[in-house]
Amino acid sequence: MGLDVVSLLREIDFRIDEGTSERSWMLRSPENAIFLVAVVSSVERVSARTIRISIAHQGSPVRPLFAGRTATDVVLEQARAGQIDVLTEQSLQLILKGTVFTPEPFEQAASVQRKNPR
């Protein structure tokens, strides 16, 4: 599946540095918080089943980052609880250690309409 994880992370304003191995990345948030993750091959929909399969084949001690176009509600709940890390493309969000990161909204001033445009 061809999910561009790097572009999605950049869209959320994360910087990507090398990690401790070929599959691990050091992610730096817009607030300069650092997260070390092992990027798992992306899937169409992240589910409990895909997580179980990935974890069974992962040999890294680094926390896995599961990426998919979407994720099940159960997976998103687990991510918000800090149990797993997830990146989703549709409804773009990155959930790391229970913290939800989304793209910065457009500037408030640009979206505010004037009541009397005279």
Backbone as CSV, one residue per row, in Angstrom:
resi,resn,N_x,N_y,N_z,CA_x,CA_y,CA_z,C_x,C_y,C_z
1,MET,0.866,-1.173,0.000,0.000,0.000,0.000,0.900,1.218,0.000
2,GLY,0.530,2.244,-0.708,1.424,3.362,-0.935,1.160,4.606,-0.114
3,LEU,1.007,4.478,1.168,0.785,5.637,2.031,2.111,6.378,2.227
4,ASP,2.120,7.674,1.974,3.336,8.479,2.116,3.429,9.012,3.545
5,VAL,3.994,8.208,4.410,4.078,8.526,5.835,4.871,9.806,6.071
6,VAL,5.955,9.985,5.346,6.794,11.175,5.519,5.995,12.441,5.220
7,SER,5.274,12.457,4.105,4.476,13.643,3.754,3.395,13.916,4.796
8,LEU,2.754,12.873,5.289,1.713,13.058,6.298,2.292,13.642,7.588
9,LEU,3.447,13.137,8.003,4.081,13.667,9.210,4.480,15.131,9.021
10,ARG,4.976,15.458,7.861,5.356,16.854,7.588,4.139,17.767,7.551
11,GLU,3.017,17.237,7.074,1.785,18.024,7.036,1.309,18.383,8.449
12,ILE,1.685,17.558,9.408,1.347,17.826,10.808,2.481,18.626,11.477
13,ASP,3.455,19.055,10.695,4.587,19.863,11.156,5.576,19.101,12.028
14,PHE,5.697,17.796,11.796,6.709,17.007,12.493,7.975,16.969,11.668
15,ARG,9.109,17.005,12.345,10.397,16.801,11.685,10.808,15.363,11.922
16,ILE,11.505,14.804,10.954,11.908,13.398,11.029,13.424,13.326,11.010
17,ASP,13.984,12.680,12.023,15.426,12.450,12.104,15.664,10.945,12.115
18,GLU,16.893,10.561,11.862,17.241,9.142,11.917,17.061,8.626,13.328
19,GLY,16.667,7.379,13.401,16.534,6.734,14.695,17.731,5.852,14.979
20,THR,17.502,4.839,15.773,18.592,3.950,16.178,18.789,2.789,15.213
21,SER,17.857,2.600,14.277,17.989,1.532,13.288,17.363,1.985,11.976
22,GLU,17.414,1.104,10.989,16.888,1.427,9.657,15.397,1.762,9.680
23,ARG,14.610,1.061,10.495,13.160,1.260,10.527,12.699,2.195,11.644
24,SER,13.610,2.701,12.452,13.172,3.598,13.526,13.474,5.045,13.165
25,TRP,12.555,5.895,13.541,12.689,7.322,13.285,12.536,8.087,14.580
26,MET,13.252,9.188,14.670,13.072,10.113,15.774,12.188,11.239,15.246
27,LEU,10.999,11.349,15.810,10.058,12.379,15.387,10.123,13.547,16.353
28,ARG,10.128,14.752,15.798,10.157,15.962,16.625,8.887,16.761,16.346
29,SER,8.107,16.984,17.398,6.832,17.691,17.257,7.074,19.186,17.051
30,PRO,6.030,19.923,16.672,6.177,21.373,16.531,6.620,22.044,17.843
31,GLU,6.327,21.396,18.968,6.731,21.934,20.288,8.087,21.390,20.725
32,ASN,8.795,20.676,19.830,10.110,20.088,20.057,10.115,18.891,20.998
33,ALA,8.969,18.258,21.218,8.954,16.987,21.947,9.503,15.915,21.013
34,ILE,10.244,14.963,21.544,10.882,13.927,20.732,10.238,12.576,21.021
35,PHE,9.953,11.834,19.943,9.357,10.511,20.036,10.170,9.567,19.158
36,LEU,10.611,8.457,19.706,11.307,7.438,18.932,10.295,6.347,18.578
37,VAL,10.124,6.102,17.286,9.146,5.111,16.823,9.774,4.201,15.780
38,ALA,9.212,3.003,15.677,9.567,2.068,14.606,8.393,2.060,13.645
39,VAL,8.608,2.527,12.439,7.528,2.648,11.464,7.188,1.273,10.903
40,VAL,5.930,0.874,11.082,5.424,-0.406,10.596,4.867,-0.180,9.193
41,SER,4.954,-1.164,8.321,4.396,-1.035,6.967,2.946,-0.585,7.047
42,SER,2.599,0.388,6.216,1.252,0.952,6.266,0.223,-0.019,5.698
43,VAL,-1.017,0.171,6.147,-2.137,-0.658,5.715,-3.297,0.245,5.334
44,GLU,-4.311,-0.334,4.715,-5.498,0.446,4.360,-6.228,0.902,5.631
45,ARG,-6.467,-0.034,6.547,-7.201,0.270,7.779,-6.486,-0.397,8.949
46,VAL,-6.045,0.399,9.898,-5.375,-0.148,11.082,-6.449,-0.741,11.996
47,SER,-6.294,-2.019,12.302,-7.252,-2.715,13.154,-6.486,-3.491,14.222
48,ALA,-7.205,-4.015,15.190,-6.569,-4.823,16.236,-5.839,-6.012,15.611
49,ARG,-6.421,-6.583,14.575,-5.803,-7.736,13.909,-4.476,-7.351,13.243
50,THR,-4.463,-6.235,12.508,-3.209,-5.831,11.849,-2.140,-5.486,12.878
51,ILE,-2.549,-4.945,14.009,-1.587,-4.626,15.075,-0.996,-5.911,15.647
52,ARG,-1.853,-6.899,15.938,-1.367,-8.184,16.473,-0.369,-8.834,15.519
53,ILE,-0.693,-8.835,14.232,0.196,-9.444,13.232,1.525,-8.696,13.172
54,SER,1.484,-7.367,13.167,2.715,-6.566,13.088,3.588,-6.761,14.314
55,ILE,2.977,-6.769,15.484,3.745,-6.924,16.723,4.399,-8.300,16.777
56,ALA,3.709,-9.320,16.276,4.257,-10.677,16.278,5.517,-10.775,15.417
57,HIS,5.610,-9.934,14.376,6.759,-9.986,13.466,7.793,-8.897,13.732
58,GLN,7.527,-8.039,14.691,8.453,-6.941,14.960,9.520,-7.392,15.942
59,GLY,10.761,-7.121,15.629,11.851,-7.504,16.512,12.461,-6.311,17.222
60,SER,11.890,-5.153,17.047,12.469,-3.930,17.603,11.912,-3.645,18.993
61,PRO,12.782,-3.173,19.895,12.291,-2.764,21.218,11.656,-1.369,21.184
62,VAL,11.767,-0.699,20.030,11.232,0.651,19.874,9.724,0.565,19.652
63,ARG,8.998,1.517,20.193,7.543,1.550,20.105,7.102,1.659,18.645
64,PRO,6.228,0.742,18.165,5.805,0.779,16.762,4.817,1.904,16.475
65,LEU,4.921,2.468,15.270,3.964,3.457,14.774,3.173,2.795,13.653
66,PHE,1.867,2.617,13.871,0.985,1.988,12.890,0.367,3.075,12.025
67,ALA,0.484,2.915,10.709,-0.021,3.929,9.782,-1.012,3.310,8.819
68,GLY,-2.096,4.052,8.553,-3.095,3.577,7.607,-3.945,4.722,7.106
69,ARG,-4.681,4.456,6.058,-5.602,5.491,5.568,-6.636,5.795,6.641
70,THR,-7.105,4.748,7.325,-8.068,4.904,8.417,-7.686,3.954,9.542
71,ALA,-8.423,4.030,10.639,-8.231,3.108,11.768,-9.593,2.843,12.393
72,THR,-9.733,1.680,12.984,-10.997,1.360,13.643,-11.161,2.229,14.890
73,ASP,-12.399,2.352,15.349,-12.676,3.130,16.567,-11.932,2.563,17.763
74,VAL,-11.852,1.235,17.848,-11.152,0.587,18.971,-9.672,0.968,18.968
75,VAL,-9.059,0.950,17.797,-7.643,1.317,17.680,-7.440,2.775,18.083
76,LEU,-8.315,3.661,17.632,-8.188,5.080,17.985,-8.350,5.278,19.496
77,GLU,-9.254,4.540,20.116,-9.418,4.615,21.577,-8.150,4.156,22.280
78,GLN,-7.569,3.053,21.811,-6.326,2.549,22.408,-5.202,3.571,22.250
79,ALA,-5.156,4.210,21.100,-4.114,5.211,20.857,-4.291,6.413,21.781
80,ARG,-5.529,6.887,21.926,-5.785,8.027,22.813,-5.492,7.680,24.272
81,ALA,-5.587,6.399,24.607,-5.267,5.935,25.959,-3.762,5.727,26.144
82,GLY,-2.989,5.917,25.064,-1.532,5.800,25.151,-1.006,4.390,25.001
83,GLN,-1.849,3.444,24.600,-1.428,2.053,24.482,-0.674,1.767,23.194
84,ILE,-1.008,2.479,22.123,-0.343,2.308,20.830,-0.183,3.674,20.169
85,ASP,0.642,3.734,19.124,0.827,4.963,18.352,0.280,4.747,16.948
86,VAL,-0.493,5.732,16.445,-1.178,5.581,15.163,-1.102,6.871,14.350
87,LEU,-0.961,6.709,13.030,-1.047,7.805,12.070,-2.126,7.440,11.072
88,THR,-3.129,8.321,10.884,-4.171,8.075,9.884,-4.182,9.204,8.868
89,GLU,-4.452,8.825,7.617,-4.474,9.806,6.535,-5.829,10.500,6.444
90,GLN,-6.907,9.714,6.404,-8.238,10.305,6.332,-8.612,10.701,7.745
91,SER,-8.936,11.965,7.902,-9.013,12.589,9.218,-7.580,12.596,9.761
92,LEU,-6.723,13.324,9.047,-5.285,13.312,9.328,-5.001,13.588,10.794
93,GLN,-4.383,12.587,11.436,-3.992,12.736,12.831,-2.874,11.772,13.161
94,LEU,-2.066,12.182,14.093,-0.987,11.365,14.626,-1.229,11.292,16.123
95,ILE,-1.309,10.090,16.654,-1.513,9.921,18.090,-0.293,9.207,18.646
96,LEU,0.485,9.924,19.461,1.700,9.397,20.062,1.587,9.465,21.578
97,LYS,1.731,8.314,22.220,1.677,8.235,23.685,0.458,8.953,24.249
98,GLY,-0.674,8.828,23.551,-1.924,9.408,24.016,-2.172,10.846,23.620
99,THR,-1.198,11.500,23.002,-1.359,12.889,22.562,-1.749,12.916,21.095
100,VAL,-2.802,13.662,20.775,-3.308,13.743,19.406,-2.731,14.990,18.738
101,PHE,-2.103,14.785,17.590,-1.560,15.883,16.783,-2.328,15.929,15.469
102,THR,-2.757,17.119,15.076,-3.461,17.322,13.815,-2.826,18.515,13.108
103,PRO,-3.118,18.693,11.814,-2.577,19.868,11.122,-3.092,21.144,11.769
104,GLU,-2.289,22.178,11.707,-2.708,23.474,12.242,-3.910,23.972,11.461
105,PRO,-4.938,24.450,12.141,-6.096,24.981,11.411,-5.709,26.269,10.694
106,PHE,-6.492,26.593,9.667,-6.243,27.856,8.980,-6.350,28.981,9.988
107,GLU,-5.679,30.059,9.705,-5.729,31.193,10.635,-7.162,31.594,10.901
108,GLN,-7.467,31.854,12.150,-8.827,32.207,12.551,-9.329,33.427,11.779
109,ALA,-8.488,34.402,11.597,-8.919,35.641,10.941,-9.386,35.388,9.514
110,ALA,-8.780,34.424,8.838,-9.148,34.149,7.457,-10.528,33.511,7.352
111,SER,-10.955,32.828,8.400,-12.229,32.132,8.319,-13.377,32.888,8.998
112,VAL,-13.076,34.002,9.631,-14.121,34.775,10.304,-14.811,35.662,9.279
113,GLN,-16.119,35.591,9.234,-16.874,36.446,8.326,-17.380,37.660,9.097
114,ARG,-17.347,38.779,8.424,-17.838,39.991,9.058,-19.356,40.025,9.002
115,LYS,-19.983,40.526,10.074,-21.440,40.601,10.116,-21.971,41.674,9.177
116,ASN,-21.295,42.801,9.097,-21.699,43.910,8.230,-20.547,44.229,7.277
117,PRO,-20.536,43.618,6.091,-19.397,43.766,5.191,-19.318,45.105,4.474
118,ARG,-19.932,46.167,4.939,-19.911,47.473,4.269,-18.626,48.163,4.394
